[in-house]
Amino acid sequence: MPTKRCRETQPQGQTFVEFALTLPVLLLVLFGLAGLAVLFYSFVTMQLAVREGTNSIVHNTHQTVSQIQDTVRSHMVTLDRNDVNVIVEPSDPNSWIQGVQVSVSGVFTVSLPSDALGTIQFRAVSVMTIE
């Protein structure tokens, strides 16, 4: 009586089923990381723009508040400039004298793709002393 040899073969379709089960998880992780990268980029860009606005006051105290706000918005390279609220303190340019601390703050609103999560607001503040 001949013995049957058992062949070790992978059942057909198992690879496809495993791929179909892991693909949504993989895509969720990838899109989540991409979303976090966009949020981090927005935050860092806002920080740098506010710092440039404060630096502009320190180096040239003969500007207006709207010029400082335009400076901040111009340094927000790829972000929507209409979504930022720039606040300069003290708001009176006549008080920008030596020894005074000036601060420029900005609030940037980021809309998330999912309506369920809403929006996120980043607040960046830069404080420098006029020398």
C-alpha positions as CSV (number, residue, x, y, z in Angstrom):
1,M,0.0,0.0,0.0
2,P,1.6,3.3,-1.1
3,T,1.8,6.0,1.5
4,K,0.5,9.4,0.6
5,R,2.9,12.2,1.0
6,C,1.4,15.3,2.6
7,R,2.4,18.4,0.7
8,E,2.8,21.5,2.7
9,T,1.1,24.2,0.7
10,Q,-0.4,27.5,1.7
11,P,-4.1,27.6,1.2
12,Q,-5.0,29.8,-1.7
13,G,-6.4,33.2,-0.8
14,Q,-4.9,33.4,2.6
15,T,-2.4,36.0,1.6
16,F,-5.1,38.1,0.0
17,V,-7.2,37.9,3.1
18,E,-4.3,38.9,5.4
19,F,-3.5,41.8,3.2
20,A,-7.2,42.9,3.1
21,L,-7.3,42.8,6.9
22,T,-4.0,44.7,7.5
23,L,-4.4,47.4,4.8
24,P,-7.0,49.6,6.6
25,V,-4.8,49.6,9.7
26,L,-1.7,50.5,7.7
27,L,-3.6,53.3,5.9
28,L,-4.9,54.6,9.2
29,V,-1.4,54.8,10.7
30,L,0.0,56.4,7.5
31,F,-2.7,59.1,7.3
32,G,-2.5,59.7,11.0
33,L,1.2,60.3,10.8
34,A,0.7,62.6,7.8
35,G,-1.9,64.6,9.7
36,L,0.4,65.0,12.7
37,A,3.2,66.1,10.4
38,V,0.9,68.8,8.9
39,L,0.0,70.0,12.4
40,F,3.6,70.1,13.5
41,Y,4.6,72.0,10.4
42,S,1.8,74.6,11.0
43,F,3.0,75.1,14.6
44,V,6.6,75.5,13.7
45,T,5.8,77.9,10.8
46,M,3.7,80.0,13.1
47,Q,6.4,80.1,15.8
48,L,9.0,81.3,13.2
49,A,6.6,83.9,11.7
50,V,5.9,85.4,15.1
51,R,9.6,85.5,16.0
52,E,10.3,87.4,12.8
53,G,7.6,89.9,13.7
54,T,9.1,90.5,17.1
55,N,12.6,90.7,15.6
56,S,11.3,93.3,13.2
57,I,10.1,95.6,16.0
58,V,13.4,95.3,17.9
59,H,15.4,96.3,14.8
60,N,13.1,99.0,13.5
61,T,10.9,100.7,16.1
62,H,9.5,103.2,13.5
63,Q,6.9,100.8,12.1
64,T,3.2,100.6,12.6
65,V,1.3,97.6,14.1
66,S,-0.2,96.8,10.7
67,Q,3.3,96.6,9.2
68,I,4.3,94.1,11.9
69,Q,1.2,92.1,11.2
70,D,2.0,92.1,7.5
71,T,5.6,90.9,8.4
72,V,4.2,88.0,10.4
73,R,1.8,87.1,7.7
74,S,4.4,87.3,5.0
75,H,6.6,84.8,6.8
76,M,3.8,82.2,6.9
77,V,5.0,80.8,3.6
78,T,2.5,78.0,2.9
79,L,-0.1,78.6,5.5
80,D,-3.3,80.5,4.9
81,R,-2.6,84.1,6.0
82,N,-6.3,84.8,6.5
83,D,-6.6,82.2,9.3
84,V,-4.1,84.0,11.6
85,N,-4.9,86.7,14.2
86,V,-1.7,88.7,15.1
87,I,-1.6,90.7,18.3
88,V,1.2,93.1,19.1
89,E,1.7,94.3,22.6
90,P,2.2,97.1,23.5
91,S,0.0,98.2,20.7
92,D,1.1,101.8,20.7
93,P,4.3,102.2,18.6
94,N,5.2,105.3,20.6
95,S,5.9,103.1,23.6
96,W,8.5,101.0,21.7
97,I,11.5,102.5,23.3
98,Q,14.7,101.1,24.7
99,G,14.2,98.6,27.6
100,V,10.6,97.9,26.8
101,Q,9.5,94.3,26.2
102,V,7.4,93.8,23.1
103,S,5.5,90.7,22.3
104,V,3.9,89.4,19.2
105,S,1.5,86.6,19.4
106,G,-0.5,84.8,16.8
107,V,-3.4,82.4,16.8
108,F,-3.6,80.2,13.8
109,T,-6.7,78.0,13.2
110,V,-6.1,74.7,11.4
111,S,-9.1,72.9,9.9
112,L,-9.0,69.1,10.2
113,P,-10.2,66.9,7.4
114,S,-12.7,65.2,9.6
115,D,-15.6,67.4,10.7
116,A,-16.0,65.3,13.9
117,L,-12.7,66.6,15.2
118,G,-13.3,70.2,14.4
119,T,-10.5,72.7,14.3
120,I,-7.3,73.2,16.3
121,Q,-5.9,76.5,17.3
122,F,-2.2,77.1,17.7
123,R,-1.0,80.0,19.8
124,A,2.6,81.2,19.3
125,V,4.2,84.0,21.4
126,S,7.5,85.7,21.0
127,V,8.8,88.3,23.5
128,M,11.9,90.4,23.1
129,T,13.4,93.5,24.8
130,I,14.2,96.5,22.7
131,E,17.9,97.4,23.2
